[in-house]
C-alpha cells in the first residue's frame, strides 16, 4: 500500500512512522503521540493492538442500561474528552495538547469527585445549618424563659426590698419606742418602789419571833418596848399582824409587822432597840425570845424597818456583796440602804442592785 492511501484519523500528517495503531473498527490509523500513548508500538501487547478501538468508534458502541452509575458517566465523559482532543488535534494540523489523555481522564475524575464532594458537603452544610437553627431556637427560647424568670425574681426582690425597708423602719421606730418605754418603766418602777417604801414609813418589822396559837402580838410589841426602855402607848399601835413568807422553804417564822402612829414613833422605837443591843455585854445578851417571855431555847429577835420587796432585795444583795468586797458596814435608814467599807471611808447609797456591780 502506498503512503498516500494510508488513512489517519488523528491528524493530516502523512508519514510512514511505525508508531501507529490501527482501529479495529474503522481501520484508521492513529499516531501514538496523537492518542497520548507514551510507549513504543513494540512495547504494546498483541492482544491490546488487536482489540484497540479509537475514541470515535468507542463512542458508537451500544450503551448499557446502567446509565446512571458513576462509571458509565465517567466513560461517557472520557469519550467526549477524547473526541474533543481528536478534533483539536485535527484542527491544529496534528499537534497534540501538552497534557496527556491520562491527565485529562484524571482531571475528569477529579472534577466528578469534586462535584460529588461539593454536593455531599452542601447537603451536610444544609443539615448542620438546619440543626444549628433548631438549637439556636431552643437556646433563644431557653434564654427567654431564663430572662422571664430573672425578671420575676427582680420583681420579687424589689418587693422584698421594699418590705425590708418598711420593716427596718418599723423596727427602728419600735426600738426607739422600746428605749423610751424602758426608761419610763424604770422611772415608774423607781417611783413605785419609793411609794411602797413611803407607805411603810410608820412600820417596824420584828423578825424571828416563834409562832404560838395563843400569842398576842400587841403584848409582844409592848414587852419589847418595855425591855428597851421605850414608852410605847397602845394608842400608837394602829396595826399589828404577821405577813406571809417571801421564801416558803426557810425555817424562820413569819415576821410581825407593826404600824405605828407616826414615823417619829417608829424611829424612836428602832433607836431604843438599837441602844439596847449596843449595851449588851455579849451577843447572847442582845434582844432575844427570853426578854419577851417566850420559853424554850434562846433565839435572837430583830427589830428593823419594814422594807418594800424591792428594798429587801437590794439589802440582801448588798450584804452578799459586802462579804465579797470586805465592806464593814451595811445598814438601813429611812428605807434606804447604805454601805461603808471602813470606819473612815465615805458611805455609799445603794439605789439598785445594778449599782453593786460597780463597787470595788
C-alpha positions in Angstrom: 0.0 0.0 0.0 1.4 3.5 -0.9 1.9 6.2 1.6 -0.8 8.4 0.0 -3.5 5.9 0.6 -2.9 5.5 4.3 -5.9 6.9 6.3 -5.1 8.6 9.5 -7.9 9.6 11.9 -5.9 11.8 14.2 -4.2 14.4 12.0 -3.4 15.4 8.5 0.2 14.3 8.6 1.2 11.6 6.1 4.0 9.7 7.4 5.2 6.2 7.4 6.0 6.3 11.1 5.9 2.8 12.5 4.5 4.2 15.8 0.9 4.0 14.6 -2.0 2.0 15.9 -4.9 0.8 13.7 -8.5 0.9 14.9 -10.1 -2.5 14.6 -13.4 -1.0 13.8 -12.9 2.0 11.3 -9.4 0.8 10.2 -8.0 4.3 10.6 -4.5 4.7 11.8 -3.6 6.9 14.8 -0.2 8.2 15.7 0.7 7.0 19.2 1.6 10.6 20.1 -1.8 11.8 19.0 -3.7 9.5 21.2 -1.3 10.1 24.1 0.3 6.7 24.3 3.9 7.3 25.5 5.0 3.8 24.7 6.6 2.5 21.5 4.5 0.2 19.3 6.7 -2.7 20.1 6.0 -2.3 23.8 2.3 -2.8 23.3 0.9 -6.3 23.6 -0.6 -8.1 20.6 -3.9 -8.5 22.4 -4.1 -4.8 23.1 -3.3 -3.9 19.4 -5.8 -6.5 18.2 -8.7 -5.1 20.3 -7.9 -1.4 20.3 -10.6 1.0 19.1 -10.4 4.7 18.5 -12.4 7.1 20.7 -15.0 7.7 17.9 -15.7 4.0 17.5 -15.9 3.5 21.3 -18.5 6.3 21.4 -20.6 4.4 18.9 -20.8 1.3 21.0 -24.2 0.3 22.5 -24.8 1.9 25.8 -25.6 -0.3 28.8 -28.7 0.1 30.9 -26.7 1.3 33.9 -26.5 4.8 32.6 -26.9 6.5 36.0 -23.8 4.9 37.5 -20.7 6.9 38.1 -18.6 4.5 36.0 -20.9 5.0 32.9 -20.9 8.7 33.4 -17.1 8.7 33.7 -16.8 6.6 30.5 -19.1 8.9 28.6 -17.1 12.0 29.8 -13.9 10.3 28.8 -15.2 9.5 25.3 -16.3 13.2 24.9 -13.0 14.4 26.0 -11.2 12.0 23.6 -13.4 13.3 20.7 -12.6 16.9 21.8 -9.0 16.0 21.9 -9.0 14.5 18.4 -11.0 17.4 17.0 -8.5 19.8 18.5 -5.6 17.8 17.1 -7.2 17.7 13.6 -7.8 21.4 13.6 -4.2 22.2 14.7 -2.7 20.1 11.9 -1.9 17.1 14.1 -0.3 19.0 17.0 -1.4 17.4 20.2 -2.0 19.2 23.6 0.8 19.0 26.0 -1.4 17.2 28.6 -1.8 13.5 28.0 -5.1 11.6 27.8 -4.4 10.1 31.2 -4.1 13.6 32.7 -7.4 14.6 31.1 -9.0 11.5 32.5 -7.6 12.1 35.9 -8.8 15.7 35.8 -12.2 14.4 34.8 -12.2 12.1 37.8 -11.2 14.9 40.0 -14.0 17.1 38.7 -16.5 14.4 39.3 -15.2 13.7 42.7 -15.1 17.4 43.5 -18.7 17.8 42.3 -19.8 14.8 44.4 -17.9 16.1 47.4 -19.3 19.6 46.9 -22.8 18.0 46.8 -22.2 16.0 49.9 -20.7 19.0 51.7 -23.5 21.2 50.6 -26.0 18.6 51.9 -24.0 18.3 55.1 -23.8 22.0 55.4 -27.6 22.4 55.0 -28.2 19.7 57.5 -25.8 21.4 60.0 -27.4 24.7 59.4 -30.8 23.3 60.0 -29.7 21.6 63.2 -27.9 24.8 64.2 -31.0 26.8 63.6 -33.1 24.4 65.7 -30.5 24.6 68.5 -30.4 28.3 68.3 -34.2 28.5 68.5 -34.1 26.2 71.6 -31.4 28.3 73.1 -33.3 31.5 72.4 -36.4 30.0 74.0 -34.4 28.9 77.0 -32.8 32.4 77.2 -36.3 33.9 77.0 -37.5 31.7 79.8 -34.5 32.5 81.9 -34.9 36.2 81.2 -38.6 36.0 82.2 -37.6 34.1 85.4 -34.9 36.7 86.2 -37.4 39.5 85.6 -39.8 37.8 88.0 -37.0 37.3 90.6 -36.1 41.0 90.2 -39.7 42.0 90.8 -39.8 39.8 93.9 -36.5 41.2 95.1 -37.9 44.7 94.7 -41.0 43.7 96.7 -38.8 42.1 99.3 -36.5 45.1 99.4 -39.5 47.5 99.9 -40.9 45.2 102.6 -37.5 45.1 104.2 -37.1 48.8 104.2 -40.6 49.2 105.6 -39.8 46.6 108.2 -36.4 48.2 109.1 -38.2 51.5 109.5 -40.8 49.9 111.8 -38.0 48.1 113.7 -36.2 51.4 114.2 -39.3 53.0 115.4 -40.1 50.1 117.7 -36.6 50.2 119.1 -36.9 53.9 119.8 -40.3 53.3 121.5 -38.8 50.4 123.4 -36.0 52.5 124.7 -38.4 55.2 125.7 -40.7 52.6 127.4 -37.8 51.0 129.2 -36.8 54.4 130.6 -40.4 55.0 131.5 -40.7 51.6 133.2 -37.5 52.1 135.1 -38.7 55.5 136.3 -42.1 54.1 137.2 -40.6 51.2 139.0 -38.4 53.5 141.0 -41.4 55.7 141.8 -43.5 52.7 142.8 -40.6 51.4 145.0 -40.4 54.8 146.7 -44.1 55.0 147.2 -44.2 51.4 148.6 -41.4 52.3 151.0 -43.1 55.6 151.8 -46.3 53.7 152.7 -44.1 51.8 155.2 -42.7 54.9 156.8 -44.6 54.2 160.1 -43.9 50.4 160.1 -41.4 48.3 162.0 -40.7 44.6 161.4 -40.0 42.2 164.2 -38.3 39.1 163.0 -37.7 35.6 164.4 -40.5 35.5 167.0 -41.7 31.9 167.4 -45.3 31.4 166.5 -48.0 30.2 169.0 -51.7 29.9 168.8 -52.3 31.9 171.9 -49.8 34.7 171.1 -50.8 38.3 171.4 -48.8 40.5 169.0 -49.7 43.8 170.7 -48.5 42.4 174.0 -45.2 41.3 172.4 -44.7 44.7 170.9 -45.3 46.4 174.3 -42.9 43.9 176.0 -40.1 44.7 173.5 -40.7 48.5 174.2 -40.5 47.9 178.0 -37.3 45.8 177.7 -35.7 48.5 175.5 -36.8 51.3 177.9 -39.2 52.9 175.4 -42.6 54.2 176.4 -45.0 52.9 173.8 -48.6 53.8 174.2 -51.2 51.3 173.0 -52.8 54.1 171.0 -49.6 54.4 169.0 -50.1 50.8 167.7 -52.5 51.0 164.7 -52.0 47.6 163.2 -50.1 44.5 164.4 -50.1 41.4 162.2 -47.9 38.7 160.7 -47.1 38.6 157.0 -46.5 35.7 154.7 -43.1 34.4 154.0 -41.3 35.5 150.8 -39.5 32.2 150.7 -41.6 29.3 151.9 -38.5 27.0 152.1 -37.0 29.0 155.0 -37.4 27.7 158.6 -37.7 31.1 160.1 -41.1 32.1 161.5 -43.2 34.7 159.9 -42.4 38.4 160.6 -44.5 40.6 162.7 -45.4 44.0 161.1 -46.4 46.8 163.5 -47.9 50.0 162.0 -47.3 52.9 164.4 -48.9 56.3 164.6 -46.1 58.2 163.0 -42.6 57.9 161.6 -41.2 59.7 164.7 -42.6 56.9 166.9 -41.2 54.3 164.5 -37.7 55.9 164.7 -37.8 56.2 168.5 -38.8 52.5 168.8 -35.9 51.5 166.5 -33.4 53.7 168.3 -34.3 52.2 171.6 -33.9 48.6 170.3 -30.5 49.6 168.8 -29.3 51.2 172.1 -30.3 48.0 174.0 -28.3 45.8 171.7 -25.3 48.1 172.0 -25.3 47.9 175.7 -25.4 44.1 175.8 -22.2 42.5 177.1 -22.4 39.6 174.6 -24.3 38.5 171.6 -26.5 36.3 173.7 -27.5 39.2 175.8 -28.9 41.1 172.9 -32.7 41.2 172.4 -34.0 37.6 172.3 -37.0 35.5 173.0 -36.4 35.3 176.7 -36.8 39.0 177.0 -40.4 38.8 175.8 -41.3 35.8 178.0 -41.1 33.0 175.4 -39.8 29.8 177.0 -37.5 27.4 175.3 -34.2 27.9 173.5 -32.9 31.4 173.4 -33.3 32.9 169.9 -32.4 36.4 168.8 -35.1 38.9 168.0 -34.5 41.6 165.4 -36.3 44.9 165.2 -35.8 46.6 161.8 -37.5 48.9 159.4 -40.3 47.4 157.3 -38.8 47.4 153.8 -40.6 47.0 150.5 -39.9 43.9 148.4 -37.6 45.9 146.1 -35.6 47.4 149.0 -35.4 44.0 150.7 -33.8 42.5 147.6 -31.3 45.4 147.4 -30.5 44.9 151.1 -29.9 41.2 150.7 -27.7 41.7 147.6 -25.8 44.4 149.4 -25.0 42.2 152.3 -23.7 39.4 150.0 -21.6 42.0 148.1 -20.2 43.4 151.4 -18.9 39.9 152.3 -17.2 39.6 148.9 -15.6 43.0 148.9 -14.9 43.1 152.7 -17.2 46.0 153.4 -17.6 46.5 157.2 -21.0 48.2 157.4 -24.3 47.7 155.7 -27.3 49.4 157.3 -30.8 50.7 156.6 -32.1 54.2 157.4 -35.3 55.8 156.3 -36.0 52.9 153.9 -32.7 53.4 152.1 -29.6 51.1 152.0 -26.1 52.3 152.8 -22.7 50.7 152.7 -19.3 51.7 154.2 -16.0 49.8 153.7 -14.2 51.2 156.8 -14.8 53.4 159.8 -13.3 56.4 158.0 -14.4 55.8 154.4 -17.4 57.5 152.8 -20.7 55.8 152.8 -22.4 54.7 149.6 -26.1 54.9 148.9 -27.3 51.9 147.0 -30.3 52.6 144.9 -30.4 49.5 142.8 -28.9 46.1 142.5 -27.1 47.1 139.3 -25.0 49.7 141.3 -23.5 46.9 143.3 -21.6 45.7 140.2 -19.6 49.0 140.2 -18.3 48.7 143.7 -14.7 47.9 144.3 
